[in-house]
């Protein structure tokens, strides 16, 4: 029997028996090792050059992350128009506001954010965002970029290939492999890195050790970060609610990646991976301290101090297998995984004469699952087909606990905002990539069937309501095309649908505050959110230049939001009642363009720009309103010097964000005395440079916000009132510098 077929058949069977068949692809390299062309896997579930896929996708590799001194996901997208990350300052309270507690909350793609963007690490979904009262858990701080080989950002619906949640787009983090550190026939390789970031006074220390013995490669990578609060342009350093300088923070994180790769022949590869990320954030929340009255008096419940300790952890184990060959099944990608993640947010509040309070809020996700993807090639007359087909499965247990001392009137701790819930996703998919006339026209047709099920558990900590389960299914198609008019000119178009089932905490959210006469009730009749999106454009590519333009329009239905559906505050017989409901319909349209040109001597320019407009139609309300989460026009332009193989590179980047007009917002702050704050437009200038000081040592330096400009990102200040005296707390860091020194061996 053929050895390769015996091996891949045995491996696949083992994987399927080991765990149920990840909700995404087994990822592969982001750059072609021979041509240097950018390669994406996310766009089509197979390796394709970026210019040959029908959607817009950005690929940011490890070298770019290092050269631009990128330390987190907000840095990652600072030069990516159309993509943003919301990060508000840490100004939360013990039992009320949650401002900034979610840190880097997640990605905003073309105006949509939160759990509507699919985020994966090596194909495994990161945990959902979650908020309830003073608890707020984001999605952007579960991975350390020092361990990442590349990041792919796909714009537009991704459900036809990856199932639920990708209604706005997808972000794929791809971690490093041993082969990234082993040169030629070297048996041992690795590296050391030391970095500093002046924006938050943080230090990064990391090492990688990789080895090879026969057909087995191994790798161990570790990164430690120690930092403080992100700086801003605030000047009020008082220890009370008027404070605009950052609250003191100590932030530490540890990231570990261990991997074994077995390559028994030229056709097969098996990998076993363990990844861990953990962080601790300690905050002295001076902005929560109550100001005395004009007479110097404090109420009994006045806050004298608030200290917080927030922890987050994610542990993942994955085994994946890949086969490439020439048979009926020409490719196999299979994986099984288990992932544990959890957050605990603790606050200690010292009050004047009232009893001091402690709040402990936890949110945990445990998920296991797998994926199986097969590839086959066929020819029908003048057409050639590349079929990708398979199945995804995942099972998540989601839990949350609210605990502490001095609970609100009518409550007893511990309790839950929603019952422990098992959340199952299963999907079947098939894609046909059809090449016509030797690839002059390539069609991408795909369809996927997904089934989801929410199964709440009987829970002694959730007793106010009877939890209800929910299940449903959805077909999501996708059709795309790339036409190669010449070697330099390509036209592309894509139509796709997306969907997102209701979350466990939306279906069975239950809470009652009898003292204030308000409550939240479950809604088992929630419908999935859906999207339809079309985009098209042109790509021009020369030997040393490229230019592309994209136009898109997306429609979204059944958006889920929490609304007051009855009752009144203060009416104990009929309390104000809140419920998650299918509330809004949204339309977003826009334009994007980017280009790059370089001279033979290594000097070049690059630029990118994005524009979007979004409107929202609310059930029962006439007319439309602007969608607040749309970013203003953003332009990024840079001049760089980067000779091929040279020891020195430098880049100067100018970033412009247009001002936000009040007429382009929902103006949620509108009262008789104020409106929402809308920041002015601004220009920010950054410069980075790197020098290979020895054969295997590289020094990188950067200066950011060179002109020391006071500016605000719209994503961070949404909802801040124009008359607010603490607006400067939401400003970005002034002039700051960063540096790193890396050594490879």
Beta strands, then each sheet from edge to edge (+ up, - down):
strand 1: 39-40
strand 2: 48-49
strand 3: 57-61
strand 4: 83-85
strand 5: 107-109
strand 6: 117-121
strand 7: 124-125
strand 8: 130-132
strand 9: 135-137
strand 10: 148-155
strand 11: 169-175
strand 12: 188-197
strand 13: 202-213
strand 14: 216-228
strand 15: 248-262
strand 16: 268-284
strand 17: 303-324
strand 18: 331-351
strand 19: 357-380
strand 20: 383-404
strand 21: 421-436
strand 22: 441-456
strand 23: 470-484
strand 24: 489-500
strand 25: 511-513
strand 26: 518-521
strand 27: 529-541
strand 28: 545-566
strand 29: 576-598
strand 30: 603-618
strand 31: 625-626
strand 32: 634-642
strand 33: 648-657
strand 34: 682-694
strand 35: 697-704
strand 36: 736-744
sheet 1: 1+ 2-
sheet 2: 3+ 10- 11+ 6+ 7-
sheet 3: 4+ 5-
sheet 4: 8+ 9-
sheet 5: 25+ 26- 29- 28+ 27- 24+ 23- 22+ 21- 20+ 19- 18+ 17- 16+ 15- 14+ 13- 12+ 36- 35+ 34- 33+ 32- 30+ 31-
end
